[in-house]
């Protein structure tokens, strides 16, 4: 899986993690979140290094140091997002019973489709 898929799903993960969910489903999601967090932290650390190298921060906003720095920043961020990550140790997708009262948008569901499935039975 490309790191970009995981990063694009991050806002939906945050929304999902704030839902009141039954304990069994919550436990499965917590295990998944814990294992995926390694990849989130890796991305944040690497992106911070790129920001430090190519950008200035003013008033909480990121600005490239110059045109070439901006191009290099974009190039290296794209390379970072295109990295393949291993998620084999995670039993995906996590099945969320239809009886759970979860509120997600279509966009959230699209970003989470490799990570969760609504309805059906868990493999374990």
C-alpha positions in Angstrom: 0.0 0.0 0.0 1.2 3.5 -0.8 1.8 5.8 2.2 -0.4 8.4 0.5 -3.5 6.2 1.0 -2.9 6.1 4.7 -2.2 9.8 4.9 -5.3 10.7 2.9 -7.4 8.5 5.3 -6.0 10.3 8.4 -8.9 12.8 8.7 -11.4 10.0 8.4 -9.5 8.0 11.0 -9.8 10.9 13.3 -13.5 11.1 12.7 -13.9 7.4 13.2 -11.9 7.3 16.4 -14.2 9.9 17.9 -17.3 7.8 17.5 -18.9 5.8 20.3 -18.5 2.2 19.2 -19.2 -1.1 20.8 -16.3 -2.6 22.7 -15.5 -5.5 20.4 -15.3 -3.2 17.3 -13.5 -0.5 19.3 -10.8 -3.0 20.3 -10.2 -4.1 16.7 -10.0 -0.5 15.5 -7.6 0.4 18.4 -5.3 -2.4 17.4 -5.4 -1.2 13.8 -4.8 2.5 14.8 -1.9 1.5 17.0 -0.2 -0.4 14.2 -0.9 2.3 11.5 0.4 5.0 13.9 4.0 4.0 13.2 3.5 5.0 9.5 1.7 8.3 10.4 4.6 9.2 12.7 7.1 8.3 10.1 5.4 10.5 7.5 5.2 13.5 10.0 8.9 13.2 10.9 10.0 12.9 7.3 7.8 15.8 6.2 9.0 17.9 9.1 12.6 17.3 7.9 11.6 18.5 4.4 9.9 21.6 5.7 13.0 22.4 7.7 15.2 21.9 4.7 13.2 23.7 2.0 10.8 26.1 3.8 10.3 28.9 6.2 7.5 29.1 8.6 5.8 32.5 9.2 2.6 33.0 11.2 2.1 29.3 11.3 2.2 28.9 7.5 4.8 27.1 5.4 6.5 29.0 2.6 9.2 27.7 0.3 12.5 29.4 0.7 12.6 30.1 -3.0 11.2 28.7 -6.3 13.8 25.9 -6.6 13.3 24.9 -2.9 9.5 24.8 -3.5 10.0 22.5 -6.5 12.4 20.2 -4.5 10.0 20.2 -1.6 7.1 19.1 -3.8 9.3 16.5 -5.5 10.5 14.9 -2.3 7.0 15.0 -0.7 5.7 13.2 -3.7 8.4 10.6 -3.3 7.6 10.2 0.3 3.9 9.7 -0.3 4.7 7.1 -3.0 6.6 4.9 -0.6 5.2 1.4 -0.2 4.3 0.5 3.4 3.8 -2.9 4.9 0.4 -3.5 6.6 0.4 -7.3 6.4 0.5 -7.5 10.2 -2.9 -5.8 10.4 -6.0 -7.8 9.8 -7.6 -5.6 7.2 -10.3 -4.6 6.6 -11.7 -4.3 10.1 -15.4 -5.2 10.0 -17.8 -2.7 11.6 -21.2 -4.2 12.2 -24.1 -2.5 10.5 -25.7 -2.0 14.0 -23.0 0.5 15.0 -24.3 4.0 14.8 -21.3 5.6 13.0 -21.6 8.9 11.2 -19.2 9.2 8.2 -19.4 11.0 5.0 -19.1 9.4 1.6 -15.6 10.9 1.3 -14.6 9.4 4.7 -15.9 6.0 3.6 -14.0 6.2 0.3 -10.7 7.0 2.1 -11.3 4.2 4.6 -12.4 1.5 2.2 -9.1 -0.4 2.4 -9.2 -0.3 6.2 -12.8 -0.9 7.2 -15.9 -2.6 5.9 -19.4 -2.1 7.0 -21.3 -5.3 7.7 -20.2 -8.9 7.1 -18.1 -11.1 9.4 -14.6 -10.7 10.8 -12.1 -13.3 9.7 -10.9 -14.0 13.3 
